[in-house]
């Protein structure tokens, strides 16, 4: 239950971060563009697919790598959480 709630929260935050910026793009247009339909203008499509999406994905990968490295250090130094 908790993991599904966190997955929904992650999807909402990713959608929010893709939608906000100097050029606003609606979440409906973002979802349509990501699933193959292209209602975006050429400028919005470039901003979304070449600037914002790579940054969001890279930040997710970096966050996951930091979490895994923290877990590994906890195990290496036998430092229990809590």
PATI-379953 format. One record per residue (C-alpha): z, y, x; residue in three letters. Coordinates in steps of 0.02 Angstrom, whole numbers, plus 32768, in hexadecimal, padded with zeros to 4 digits. Example, Ala and Ser with C-alpha at 12.3 -4.5 7.8 and 13.67 -1.06 7.14 Angstrom:
senu pz=8186; py=7F1F; px=8267; res=ALA
senu pz=8165; py=7FCB; px=82AC; res=SER
END
This chain:
senu pz=8000; py=8000; px=8000; res=UNK
senu pz=802F; py=807A; px=808A; res=UNK
senu pz=7F94; py=8053; px=80F1; res=UNK
senu pz=7F21; py=8070; px=805D; res=UNK
senu pz=7F78; py=8116; px=8039; res=UNK
senu pz=7F64; py=814A; px=80EF; res=UNK
senu pz=7EAC; py=8118; px=80ED; res=UNK
senu pz=7E8E; py=8185; px=8054; res=UNK
senu pz=7EEB; py=8215; px=80A8; res=UNK
senu pz=7E80; py=81FF; px=8145; res=UNK
senu pz=7DE0; py=8203; px=80DE; res=UNK
senu pz=7E1A; py=82A1; px=8085; res=UNK
senu pz=7E45; py=82F8; px=8128; res=UNK
senu pz=7D9E; py=82C7; px=8175; res=UNK
senu pz=7D41; py=8308; px=80DC; res=UNK
senu pz=7DA6; py=83AA; px=80DF; res=UNK
senu pz=7D84; py=83C5; px=8198; res=UNK
senu pz=7CCA; py=83A9; px=817E; res=UNK
senu pz=7CC6; py=8424; px=80ED; res=UNK
senu pz=7D23; py=84B6; px=813B; res=UNK
senu pz=7CE1; py=852F; px=81BB; res=UNK
senu pz=7C7A; py=85CD; px=81C8; res=UNK
senu pz=7BF6; py=857C; px=8159; res=UNK
senu pz=7C46; py=852B; px=80C1; res=UNK
senu pz=7BFA; py=8487; px=8085; res=UNK
senu pz=7C39; py=8437; px=7FE5; res=UNK
senu pz=7C88; py=838A; px=7FF2; res=UNK
senu pz=7C0B; py=8347; px=7F72; res=UNK
senu pz=7B79; py=8382; px=7FDE; res=UNK
senu pz=7BCB; py=8335; px=8079; res=UNK
senu pz=7BDF; py=828C; px=8025; res=UNK
senu pz=7B2D; py=8291; px=7FE4; res=UNK
senu pz=7AEB; py=82BD; px=8091; res=UNK
senu pz=7B4F; py=8233; px=80E6; res=UNK
senu pz=7B14; py=81AF; px=806A; res=UNK
senu pz=7A5A; py=81D3; px=807B; res=UNK
senu pz=7A36; py=825A; px=7FFB; res=UNK
senu pz=7A0E; py=8302; px=804B; res=UNK
senu pz=7A3C; py=8395; px=7FDA; res=UNK
senu pz=7A6D; py=83FF; px=8070; res=UNK
senu pz=7A06; py=848B; px=80BA; res=UNK
senu pz=79C3; py=8472; px=8169; res=UNK
senu pz=7A4A; py=84E3; px=81B2; res=UNK
senu pz=7AD6; py=8488; px=8156; res=UNK
senu pz=7A90; py=83E0; px=818B; res=UNK
senu pz=7A8D; py=8413; px=8243; res=UNK
senu pz=7B3D; py=845A; px=8239; res=UNK
senu pz=7B80; py=83C0; px=81E1; res=UNK
senu pz=7B28; py=8334; px=823E; res=UNK
senu pz=7B19; py=837D; px=82ED; res=UNK
senu pz=7BB6; py=83E7; px=82FE; res=UNK
senu pz=7C41; py=83BB; px=8284; res=UNK
senu pz=7C2B; py=82FF; px=826F; res=UNK
senu pz=7C29; py=82D7; px=832A; res=UNK
senu pz=7CC4; py=8343; px=8344; res=UNK
senu pz=7D22; py=82ED; px=82B7; res=UNK
senu pz=7CF2; py=8240; px=82F3; res=UNK
senu pz=7D1E; py=826A; px=83A7; res=UNK
senu pz=7DC8; py=82AC; px=8373; res=UNK
senu pz=7DE9; py=820B; px=8313; res=UNK
senu pz=7DBC; py=81A2; px=83AA; res=UNK
senu pz=7E2A; py=820D; px=841C; res=UNK
senu pz=7EBB; py=8201; px=83A2; res=UNK
senu pz=7EAA; py=8144; px=8399; res=UNK
senu pz=7EA3; py=8138; px=8457; res=UNK
senu pz=7F41; py=81A1; px=8468; res=UNK
senu pz=7F9A; py=8135; px=83E8; res=UNK
senu pz=7F69; py=8095; px=8442; res=UNK
senu pz=7F9D; py=80DA; px=84EB; res=UNK
senu pz=8045; py=810F; px=84A4; res=UNK
senu pz=805D; py=8060; px=845D; res=UNK
senu pz=8031; py=8014; px=8506; res=UNK
senu pz=80AD; py=8083; px=8561; res=UNK
senu pz=8136; py=8057; px=84E3; res=UNK
senu pz=8116; py=7F9F; px=8508; res=UNK
senu pz=8106; py=7FB7; px=85C3; res=UNK
senu pz=81AB; py=8016; px=85D7; res=UNK
senu pz=8203; py=7FAE; px=8551; res=UNK
senu pz=8237; py=804B; px=84F7; res=UNK
senu pz=8257; py=801A; px=8442; res=UNK
senu pz=822E; py=8098; px=83BC; res=UNK
senu pz=82C3; py=80D0; px=8358; res=UNK
END
